[in-house]
Amino acid sequence: MGRWLIIFGVILIVAGLLWPVLQKLGLGRLPGDIIVQRENFTLYVPLGTSLLLSFVLTIILWLINR
C-alpha cells in the first residue's frame, strides 16, 4: 500500500509540473468539461478531462500489474 501511495504522489507531482504544457495541448478544455461563469463566480467541472485521465491511468496501471 505504501508503494502505491508513493507512486501516486509522484504522478501528482509530475502532473502538476507538466500542467502548463498540458493546457497548451487542450487538456482541461475538452468536450464535456463544464464551465459556468457569472459576475462573481466561476464553476469549473472537468468531466471530460477526468474521464480521459482515468482511462489513461487505468491502462498504465493495468500494464504495470501484468
Protein Blocks (a to p, Z undefined) as FASTA:
>chain_A
ZZmmmmmmmmmmmmmmmmmmmmmnopapaghiacdddfkbccdddfklmmmmmmmmmmmm
mmmmZZ
